[in-house]
Amino acid sequence: MGFFKGSLFLLAFSVCVVLVLSVGPCQYVTPSSQYFYDISPLAVCDGAGYSLTDGSTNITVNFCASVQVADCFPGAGACFATHTNVSSLGNSFDINFSPFSVENQGVILTYSSGDVCSKSSHTRYSSVFQMACAEDVDPPEIYFVSESPECVYNFKVLTQYACPIQPSTQNQTCKPIVPLNVFVIPHSHDDYGWIMT
C-alpha cells in the first residue's frame, strides 16, 4: 500500500486569467505586445476621405474605410485620378499593419490588391502609409512621398492616432479559486506520484 493510495488531499490553487485584447480591423498590437494602436478615428465614413493634389493629379485616401471616387472600384482605400485615368492604389479590405523600427513611434498601414499597375508583370498598385505619432496633430497631415518601387505609393501621415495607447485590458490578473477536494492519482513517470494539469 503506497503513500498516495486512497489518500485525500485538499488542494488550493489560483488560476491566472488572461484578458485578451480584442483587435479590430483598424487596430494593431505590436509584436512585443507592449503597444496598441487604434487609428479608427481617422476613418471618414461617408467615403469622402482625404484629398491631396498637385494640380493635375488628385489622390484620395481613407483609413480602414473605402473612398468614393468616380470610376475607382468599390472598396478602394486609396485612389489617384488624372484627367485621363483613375486607379485604385489598394483595397481597404486588404490591409496590413507593421511596426516602426522603434515600436512606440508609430505604425505602418499598407493597402494591397489595387488595380493592375503593370500589365506585363501583373503587378498591382499598393499604398504604404508611414503613420508617425504627433500628439497635437488633428486633423492628420498627409504627405505623398514617392512612388518607389514602381506601383507602390508611399505616404507620410502625422497624427495623434498614431501614438500608442496601453489599454488596461492587456494586464493579466490572477484570482484565487475556492479550495477543492482532489484525489491524487499516482503516475509512474513522476517522482512525486502525481501530475497537475
C-alpha positions in Angstrom: 0.0 0.0 0.0 1.6 3.2 -1.2 1.5 6.6 0.4 -0.9 8.0 -2.2 -3.3 5.1 -2.4 -6.7 6.1 -1.1 -5.3 9.4 0.3 -7.4 12.6 0.1 -5.8 15.9 -0.3 -7.1 19.4 0.0 -5.6 21.4 -2.8 -5.9 25.2 -3.1 -4.7 26.9 -6.2 -5.0 30.1 -8.2 -6.0 30.3 -11.8 -4.4 33.1 -13.8 -7.0 34.7 -16.1 -5.5 36.5 -19.1 -7.7 39.1 -20.6 -7.1 39.1 -24.3 -7.3 42.3 -26.1 -9.8 42.2 -29.0 -8.2 43.8 -32.0 -10.5 45.4 -34.6 -9.7 45.9 -38.3 -8.3 49.4 -37.7 -6.3 48.4 -34.6 -2.8 47.0 -34.2 -0.8 45.5 -31.3 3.0 45.5 -31.8 4.9 42.1 -31.9 6.2 42.8 -28.4 2.6 43.3 -27.2 3.7 46.5 -25.5 1.9 49.0 -27.7 -1.6 49.2 -29.0 -2.7 51.5 -31.9 -6.2 52.5 -32.9 -6.5 54.6 -36.0 -10.2 54.0 -36.5 -11.0 57.7 -35.6 -9.3 58.6 -38.9 -11.9 56.7 -41.0 -14.2 59.1 -43.0 -17.3 57.0 -43.1 -19.1 58.9 -45.9 -16.3 57.9 -48.3 -15.1 61.5 -48.9 -11.7 60.6 -47.5 -8.7 63.0 -47.5 -7.6 64.6 -50.8 -4.2 65.5 -51.9 -3.5 67.3 -55.2 -0.6 68.8 -57.2 -3.0 70.4 -59.7 -3.0 67.6 -62.4 -3.3 64.6 -60.2 -5.7 64.0 -57.3 -5.1 61.3 -54.7 -7.9 60.5 -52.3 -7.1 58.3 -49.2 -9.1 56.9 -46.3 -8.0 54.8 -43.3 -9.7 51.5 -42.8 -12.6 52.6 -45.0 -13.2 53.0 -48.7 -13.1 56.1 -50.7 -15.9 57.1 -53.1 -14.2 58.3 -56.3 -15.9 58.1 -59.6 -14.6 55.1 -61.6 -12.5 53.8 -58.7 -13.6 50.3 -57.8 -15.7 49.9 -54.6 -13.6 49.1 -51.6 -10.6 51.1 -52.6 -8.8 52.6 -49.7 -6.8 55.0 -51.9 -7.3 56.2 -55.5 -5.5 58.5 -57.8 -7.1 60.4 -60.7 -5.8 62.4 -63.6 -7.7 63.8 -66.5 -7.4 60.5 -68.4 -7.0 57.8 -65.7 -8.5 56.6 -62.4 -6.8 53.8 -60.5 -7.1 52.1 -57.1 -4.0 52.3 -55.1 -5.1 49.4 -52.8 -8.1 47.8 -51.3 -9.3 48.9 -47.9 -10.2 45.3 -47.1 -6.7 44.1 -47.9 -5.0 45.9 -45.1 -1.8 45.1 -43.2 -0.1 46.7 -40.2 3.5 46.6 -39.1 5.5 48.5 -36.5 8.0 51.3 -37.0 11.6 50.2 -36.2 11.0 51.8 -32.8 7.6 50.4 -31.8 6.3 53.3 -29.8 6.8 56.0 -32.5 4.1 55.0 -35.0 2.6 52.3 -37.2 2.8 51.4 -40.9 -0.5 50.7 -42.7 -0.4 49.0 -46.1 -3.2 48.6 -48.6 -2.6 45.9 -51.3 -4.6 44.5 -54.2 -5.2 47.7 -56.1 -5.7 48.0 -59.8 -3.2 46.3 -62.2 -0.2 48.7 -62.5 2.0 46.8 -64.9 0.2 44.6 -67.5 3.5 42.8 -68.3 4.2 41.7 -64.8 0.6 41.8 -63.5 1.8 43.9 -60.5 -0.9 45.6 -58.6 -0.8 49.0 -57.0 -0.4 49.3 -53.3 -0.1 52.1 -50.8 2.1 52.4 -47.7 1.3 54.9 -45.0 4.1 55.7 -42.5 1.9 56.9 -39.7 4.0 58.9 -37.2 3.0 59.8 -33.7 2.3 63.5 -33.5 0.4 64.1 -30.2 -1.0 67.5 -31.1 -1.9 67.0 -34.7 -5.6 66.6 -35.5 -6.8 66.6 -38.3 -4.0 64.4 -39.7 -1.3 65.9 -42.0 -0.9 63.6 -45.0 2.0 63.9 -47.5 2.7 62.0 -50.7 6.4 61.0 -50.6 7.1 58.9 -53.7 6.2 56.0 -56.0 9.0 53.7 -55.1 9.4 50.9 -56.1 7.2 51.2 -59.1 3.5 50.7 -58.3 3.9 51.3 -54.6 2.7 54.7 -53.4 4.4 55.9 -50.2 2.8 58.5 -47.8 3.8 60.1 -44.5 1.0 60.8 -42.1 1.3 62.8 -38.9 -1.5 62.2 -36.4 -2.3 61.8 -32.8 -3.9 58.5 -33.6 -0.5 57.0 -34.5 0.5 57.4 -30.8 0.3 54.1 -28.9 -2.0 53.6 -26.0 -1.8 50.9 -23.4 -5.3 49.7 -22.6 -5.9 48.2 -19.1 -7.4 45.1 -20.7 -3.9 44.0 -21.6 -3.0 43.4 -17.9 -3.0 40.0 -16.5 -5.0 39.3 -13.3 -5.0 36.3 -11.1 -7.7 35.4 -8.7 -7.8 32.6 -6.1 -10.2 29.7 -6.6 -12.0 28.1 -3.6 -10.1 25.1 -2.3 -11.1 21.9 -4.0 -11.1 18.3 -2.8 -8.7 16.5 -5.1 -7.8 12.8 -5.3 -4.2 12.4 -6.1 -3.6 9.7 -8.7 -0.2 8.0 -8.8 1.7 8.5 -12.0 4.6 6.2 -12.9 6.6 9.0 -14.7 6.7 11.4 -11.8 8.8 11.1 -8.7 6.1 12.7 -6.6 3.3 10.3 -7.9 1.0 12.9 -9.4 0.8 15.5 -12.2 -1.1 18.8 -12.1 -2.8 19.6 -15.4 
